[in-house]
Amino acid sequence: MQLAYDGITEIWWKSRADLENALSSETGRVASARLEQDEARFIDFARSRIFITEEHEIF
């Protein structure tokens, strides 16, 4: 049986504003590019999905 996926990665920020600030800064853009270069060694991007979610405490 072959699984539909073989790994999951989570990256957390304290707020959406922190995420947006991180991705819009020069340091964030450089870090994001370096991360993508590393991921390209072991991730099939064409068959991968990205989800951006927001956590809500229910109980």
Secondary structure, 3 states (H helix, E strand, C coil): CCCCCCCCCCCCCCCHHHHHHHHHCHHHHHHHHHHHHHHCCCCCHHHCCCCCCCCCCCC
